[in-house]
Amino acid sequence: MGRDLKAIKWFVDTQLLKDQFNPAYATFKVTSKCNLRCTFCNPSYYSGELGEAPTERVKKIIDNMRDSSVIVLSFEGGEPTSRPDILDLLQYAHDGSFYIMLTSNGYRLMDEDFLTKLADKIDFLHYSIDEYHWNVKSLDYLCRFRKYGLKVNVQTVVTRFNIDKLEEKVRKVRECGYKILAMPAVDYPDSKVKLAPDPEKFYRVMSDLKAKYGSTLNNSWGFINALIGKVPSRVTSYAVTVYPNGDLPYPDDINGEVVGNLAEQKLKEIMNSDKVKFLQKKMLEDQARFEYLHLQTASFNSVRDLLSYAVEMAKWRFTGKA
Ligand code: SF4
């Protein structure tokens, strides 16, 4: 089924038929290797610990998501462009089944030849830019991606130390007509340096920026409100995470447990398994601990918010302007 038809079906299933656990977004960690070692990053995402599947296995994983409800397939890592076969994999996935995103720290984004080849294989480029990726300067040259026809969503990690610089980043992104997604640093129990921003302050800054810059700031109101505990009464989970070998931690990689492997089973089958149904029941009972992925899609529970998001994304898709 094509991605636009899937989107319509997803809308009917989740909004009209009230299916609370229908994944529309898959974050696929195609490698656990990275050229950087960011302070806030979970070491298993850069140390190689979670491995990297061979090309054919990755293609099998992609195939097993094609006929599922997943509309947006995001290639992440580690650093996905460190895979020599990344262009082949993106091309393979980009057959109209999904909207394709690639998240990169910019490692290969200075390579003109790579950018030219990349442009017709993805729909959106997620570029991680912040002090911790040592690439804030690249915000001054962001508009250069227009030359390649790439639509850029900057992803930036907000910590207690750089929160006051967020508006300047949003402003620079807006100048190019792109979008920016702000993600709070998470302090893991054994983190030596505490980076997470104060939730109240983060909420104030994000609300002000959303009111001022509108859709340039790609965080949903559902996400922003949840920062101060205003979580939706209806528990939903519209996103899944996929590890490099195809393992699927559910409901997410922080609180979840592995419920199946996408190199061996279709996503539809895994989602219908007893184990997943049990975990979904548990999410409802516990009112779920909302992780970033679930919060970002939480505003889709409001038809009004969902429609305004869809209109914005369609505008961006066809005109390249936020
Ligand atoms: S670039 Fe991304 S994957 Fe690599 S260490 Fe930093 S946060 Fe982790």
Residues whose N, C-alpha, C, O or C-beta is under 5 A from the ligand:
A	BS01	SF4	C34 L36 R37 C38 C41 Y45 Y46 G77 G78 E79 N105
